Amino acid sequence: MNIPSLKDKVSAEEWQLRCDLAACYRLVAAYGWSDLVFTHVSARIPGPEHHFLINPYGLMFDEITASSLVKIDQDCNKLSDSPFPVNPAGFNIHSCIHQGREDAGCVLHTHTRAGIAVSAQKGGVLPISQQSTFVLGSLAYHDYEGVALRDDEKPRLQADLGDANYLMLRNHGLLTVGKTIPDAFLSMYTFENTCRIQIDAQAGGGELIHVNPQIVAGIANVMKVATAGMGAALAWPALLRKLDRTNPGYAT
């Protein structure tokens, strides 16, 4: 694809956001979380306008670039010239979460096998791994209402999410909310591994040992210590170096 660079046509702040979001899409592909072209990662552009960046519909996640990302408004109308379509139905979930959570700088949604498998279990996420304790400290659930196309579902999504950063969409998949793109990505990395570990543990057939609830209750402070107070910013530069080695070109 020959896509003209937008680097000199947008603000430095927007360009950095575009580079991080394009990297996030490629990392989602690299870790096997993409569902062809059918899920989304959205990022809010700072400012009072409530504008967003989202993937050009039809591109595989591992070929998305900073310049190919599409700028949209709250109703998924394109705000800049782009040869690519966008998927309003796909933005339905994202738009209501961005609208209801001022801190939602990035919303990441996946349809992975492990995530859907656990979302279909009545007990949801079980406290059986270290990874699960991080998720359970800020986890919410939303019951399946069919393909998320209806506006009347939005208030229920907002209410179910509340102030949580992890949302399990029953019979559907996983969603994370982050103040930044790295935050949402690291949360999804933890969420996805939590689900994979649970499915593997259940497949073993033995009795599962549950983590002490007091450990889960104190996990927020533990997470700060484990990341040296940096959160996702600790791992993000290394992830970008990984992309530079394996799939460069996202920042174009």
C-alpha positions, 0 to 999 in steps of 0.5 A, a space after each residue: 500500500 502506498 499511503 501518503 504520510 500524515 506526519 506533517 499534516 497533524 499535530 505532534 500529539 496526534 502523530 504520536 497517538 497514531 504511532 502508538 495505536 498502529 503499533 498496538 494493532 500490530 502487537 494485537 496481530 503478533 500475539 494472535 488476538 486479532 479476528 481477521 479485520 473484525 475487532 477494534 482498538 480505539 483511541 481518543 485524541 486529546 481535546 474537547 472535540 471528542 475525536 477518535 482514531 480507529 482502524 481502516 476497515 478491511 486492513 489486517 492488523 499487521 499492516 496498519 500504519 499511523 497514516 492509515 488510521 482514520 479520524 472519526 467523531 463520536 458517531 463514527 463519521 469520518 473527519 479526514 480524507 481517507 480512502 478507507 471505510 470505517 465500521 460504525 457497528 464496530 464502534 458502537 461498543 467503543 463509543 459508549 465507553 468513551 462517552 461514559 468514561 472520561 478516563 478512557 483514552 483507549 478501548 481494546 476489544 478482542 474475540 479470542 478463543 480463550 476469552 470467549 470460552 471463559 466468557 461462556 462459563 457461568 463462573 467467569 474468571 476464577 482466582 486460580 492464577 497470579 494473572 487472574 488476581 490482577 484482572 479480578 481487582 477491576 473486573 466487570 461483566 456484561 450479558 450478551 444481547 446479540 451483535 452490539 448494533 442497538 443504541 439502547 444497549 449502550 446505557 447498560 454497557 456503561 452501567 455494567 462497566 462502571 469504573 472497572 478496567 476489564 470487561 468480560 462480554 458474556 458469550 462474546 469476548 474481552 475488553 479493556 479500558 486504559 488511560 493510554 494505549 500501552 495501559 489498555 494493551 498491557 491489561 489485555 495481555 494480562 486478561 488474555 493470559 488469565 483466560 488461557 491459563 484457566 482453560 488449560 487448568 480446567 483441561 487438566 481435570 484436577 481440582 483447582 486451588 483458588 487464591 486467597 481473596 485477601 490477596 486479590 483485595 490488595 492487588 492494586 498496590 502490588 501492581 504498582 510495585 511490580 511495575 516500579 510505579 510506571 505501569 504499562 510504560 515500563 514494557 511499552 518501549 521494549 514492545 516497540 523495539 520488538 516491532 521494529 525487529 519483526 514488523 517495522 513500518 507502523 510509524 509511517 
